[in-house]
Amino acid sequence: MYYWVEITNGKIQTKFSATEDMELTAPYKMIDKTVYDKIQKTPCSFEEDIDGVIVDVEFIPFPSEPSKELTEVDYLLDLDYRLSMIELGL
């Protein structure tokens, strides 16, 4: 088996394998099975050795969503929208 990853913006975005060797160019990079098995979720950051071979990967968690509490600005925008709808008779 042959294993590859797609690297975009310095992060591993996808992984895939094939039974036959393929000639792939950037953004694809061949990796070994141990690194392939470490990739459980994407995107991942990675470390390379001196020769540019990927030796370790780490999942990058998505940032938490911002608070959904309404602010004064949100309230005023909603009020302005509603008043505009009333003025238009909608």
SULJOBEL-V214682 format. One record per backbone hydrogen bond with DSSP energy under -0.5 kcal/mol. CO is the residue of the C=O (numbers start at 0). NH is the residue of the N-H. Records with the same first field share a line. If there is no record, write none. Layout:
BEGIN
CO = NH  NH
END
This chain:
BEGIN
1 = 17
2 = 30
3 = 15
4 = 6  28
5 = 7  12  13
7 = 10
10 = 7  12
11 = 42  43
13 = 5
15 = 3
17 = 1
21 = 23
24 = 27
26 = 6
28 = 4
30 = 2
31 = 35
32 = 36
33 = 37
34 = 38
35 = 38
37 = 39
42 = 59
43 = 11
44 = 57
46 = 54  55
48 = 51
52 = 48
55 = 46
57 = 44
58 = 60
70 = 74
71 = 75
72 = 76
73 = 77
74 = 78
75 = 79
76 = 80
77 = 81
78 = 82
79 = 83
80 = 84
81 = 85
82 = 86
83 = 87
84 = 89
85 = 88
END
